[in-house]
Amino acid sequence: SSELTQDPAVSVALGQTVRITCQGDSLRSYYASWYQQKPGRAPVLVVYGKNNRPSGIPDRFSVSDSGDTSSLTIAGAQAEDEADYYCYSRDRSGSLAVFGGGTKLTIL
Amino acid sequence: QVQLQQWGAGLLKPSENLSLNCTLSSGSLSGFFWTWIRQPPGKGLEWIGEINHRGTTNYNPSLKSRLTMSLDPSKNQFSLRLSSVTAADTAMYYCARTTSGTTGTTNYWGQGTLVTISS
């Protein structure tokens, strides 16, 4: 079982803002990374650490952290943002890493 | 530009050993953890484990008894061996680079290798 918990599915209207959450005790000590995965493709890192985006990731992707929860926000969601999103971090011991179960984002 | 090129057998029979390799195109293995991740068809991502340049390993407890990771700095290469595979090990396997610390992340991935376990 995953130590990081995500909602299985979230939907948002085109152009609106959506938040995808990831909850786990280890997030009190470690930042989460967030990955976007489209069908048949490898995961792509979209946000990590204290709100860092790799080169080429639009600034509509951001992350905020509060207690045991990391939240990925997509401001003004676009059709191309429809994908599975996974959070990823260390476990409570720090020795292991773990993925959340993933959230399927649907753009309406 | 960090590039990871991975290869290995894509079709195995139950009870055989899975072996995958990953080569770093430029740079050094030092200073990072080198990670393996897998994804069964239609399912989520699973962290398999990691190894650093000193040979320190961290393994997913659910796989630990069957898992061996190694690296060869002279070839800029690291490897995964999973013994006695079953159909449940059928997955896309990825090698990747991980940075350490509280803000650490896995930021470079190989292209993936689909491994199918079938008799």
Interface residues (C-beta under 8 A of the other chain):
Chain A: S2 S29 Y30 Y31 S33 Y35 Q37 A42 P43 L45 Y48 G49 K50 N52 P54 Y86 Y88 R90 S95 L96 A97 V98 F99 G100 G101 G102
Chain B: T35 I37 G44 L45 E46 W47 E50 N58 N60 P61 Y94 T98 T102 T103 G104 T105 T106 N107 W109 Q111 G112
